[in-house]
């Protein structure tokens, strides 16, 4: 069965230190993978996407993620956290690797990132 | 281009009432989907519309319904509201294989 697991429900870092948000997926197909960020009372904003091109994907606001097929992982990283990065982050897998129904998207439970001054 | 617009931003209703939420997708996007977000259940897919037809449906009771108009704008309706329907309702649009673009949501509180 297809699934996506965000390994930490809450991550806390100090400003200026690295960020690591972990995501593992399970898919019978070659997946498309996404990271979204959600600030309080806002919708989800796309950070980056992987669609079987380069395995290291660069996104907005200095975030990047590496697709590792052998580990079925798609962890999100940032070298230096900023206060404005405090938000909730969602890992999303599209279990069908072609345009189609949004019912094929599986959302992780989310990781809440706190950034301490 | 304007983003996905959802109205209203906040709603307070009482149990047993019904509610209609509205979503205007990004211009040119024909696919609109709806999600319910709660602290306990996270993001749950409600349904998706494409060219005025429901293309997929999540696991929600029949009290939750939707429709899409010829200009791709969409509405969702919840009848006979229950306390558990309190949530942030998110609308997202896309075209083809592009990623989802989300609106800022409608916060529904049922008292």
Boltz contact constraints between the chains, C-beta under 6 A:
constraints:
  - contact:
      token1: [A, 34]
      token2: [B, 99]
      max_distance: 6.0
  - contact:
      token1: [A, 42]
      token2: [B, 104]
      max_distance: 6.0
  - contact:
      token1: [A, 43]
      token2: [B, 90]
      max_distance: 6.0
  - contact:
      token1: [A, 43]
      token2: [B, 102]
      max_distance: 6.0
  - contact:
      token1: [A, 43]
      token2: [B, 103]
      max_distance: 6.0
  - contact:
      token1: [A, 43]
      token2: [B, 104]
      max_distance: 6.0
  - contact:
      token1: [A, 43]
      token2: [B, 105]
      max_distance: 6.0
  - contact:
      token1: [A, 44]
      token2: [B, 102]
      max_distance: 6.0
  - contact:
      token1: [A, 46]
      token2: [B, 99]
      max_distance: 6.0
  - contact:
      token1: [A, 49]
      token2: [B, 99]
      max_distance: 6.0
  - contact:
      token1: [A, 99]
      token2: [B, 96]
      max_distance: 6.0
  - contact:
      token1: [A, 99]
      token2: [B, 97]
      max_distance: 6.0
  - contact:
      token1: [A, 101]
      token2: [B, 48]
      max_distance: 6.0
  - contact:
      token1: [A, 101]
      token2: [B, 55]
      max_distance: 6.0
  - contact:
      token1: [A, 101]
      token2: [B, 56]
      max_distance: 6.0
  - contact:
      token1: [A, 102]
      token2: [B, 33]
      max_distance: 6.0
  - contact:
      token1: [A, 102]
      token2: [B, 48]
      max_distance: 6.0
  - contact:
      token1: [A, 103]
      token2: [B, 45]
      max_distance: 6.0
  - contact:
      token1: [A, 103]
      token2: [B, 56]
      max_distance: 6.0
  - contact:
      token1: [A, 107]
      token2: [B, 43]
      max_distance: 6.0
  - contact:
      token1: [A, 109]
      token2: [B, 42]
      max_distance: 6.0
